[in-house]
Amino acid sequence: MLPVKLPGMPGFHALSCVFKILLFTDGLIQEINDAGQSFESTFMEKVLPSLSMMPITDVVTVSFRRLVDFKGSNSFMDDICILGMEVL
């Protein structure tokens, strides 16, 4: 366990950048469109890199929208859960 260092305590260092964490169920990347293509490569190679500078709420929303666009509907074969966290 790491010790907690609060502002004003010796050794406290403020983070100078924002860290984003995106968690998602396997249903997100396993979806297949009418052409038989998996969303995995599209999501990892095109969608995520294009969202890196957006607020995490937009990352979650746009990720889901890109999946719906890719799939052609919002009817999915598996559950889809996307959870985003931003550490300031």
C-alpha positions in Angstrom: 0.0 0.0 0.0 1.3 3.4 -0.9 1.3 6.2 1.7 -1.1 9.0 1.1 0.5 12.4 0.7 -1.7 15.5 1.0 -1.0 19.0 -0.2 1.3 20.8 2.2 2.9 17.5 3.4 6.6 16.9 2.5 6.8 14.8 -0.6 3.5 15.9 -2.1 3.6 16.3 -5.9 0.7 17.5 -7.9 0.1 15.6 -11.1 0.7 17.8 -14.1 -1.4 15.8 -16.5 -4.7 14.0 -16.7 -4.9 10.2 -16.7 -7.9 8.5 -18.3 -9.0 4.9 -17.7 -11.5 3.3 -20.0 -12.9 -0.1 -19.0 -15.3 -2.0 -21.2 -16.9 -5.4 -21.4 -15.8 -7.8 -24.2 -19.1 -7.2 -25.9 -17.9 -3.9 -27.1 -15.0 -5.2 -29.2 -16.7 -8.5 -30.2 -19.5 -6.9 -32.1 -19.6 -7.7 -35.8 -21.2 -5.6 -38.6 -23.1 -6.9 -41.6 -19.9 -7.2 -43.6 -18.5 -9.7 -40.9 -15.9 -7.2 -39.6 -15.2 -7.1 -35.8 -15.3 -3.7 -34.1 -12.1 -4.6 -32.2 -9.6 -3.3 -34.8 -11.7 -0.3 -35.6 -12.0 0.6 -32.0 -8.4 0.1 -31.0 -6.8 1.6 -34.1 -9.1 4.4 -35.1 -11.7 5.3 -32.4 -9.6 5.4 -29.2 -6.6 7.4 -30.7 -9.0 10.0 -32.0 -10.6 10.5 -28.6 -7.5 11.0 -26.5 -7.9 14.7 -26.0 -11.6 14.6 -25.1 -13.1 14.7 -21.6 -13.8 11.2 -20.4 -17.6 11.6 -20.6 -17.2 12.4 -24.3 -14.9 9.4 -24.8 -17.6 7.1 -23.3 -20.4 8.7 -25.4 -18.5 8.8 -28.7 -17.2 5.2 -28.2 -20.8 4.0 -27.9 -21.9 6.1 -30.9 -19.1 4.8 -33.1 -20.2 1.2 -32.1 -23.8 2.0 -33.2 -22.5 3.5 -36.4 -20.3 0.5 -37.1 -23.0 -2.0 -36.3 -25.8 -0.2 -38.1 -28.1 -0.5 -35.2 -28.2 -0.5 -31.4 -29.2 -4.2 -31.2 -26.2 -6.1 -29.8 -25.4 -9.8 -29.4 -23.8 -9.3 -25.9 -24.0 -6.8 -23.1 -22.1 -3.6 -23.6 -20.7 -1.7 -20.6 -18.3 1.3 -20.9 -16.9 2.9 -17.8 -14.6 5.9 -18.0 -12.5 7.5 -15.2 -10.4 10.6 -15.2 -7.8 11.3 -12.6 -7.0 14.9 -12.4 
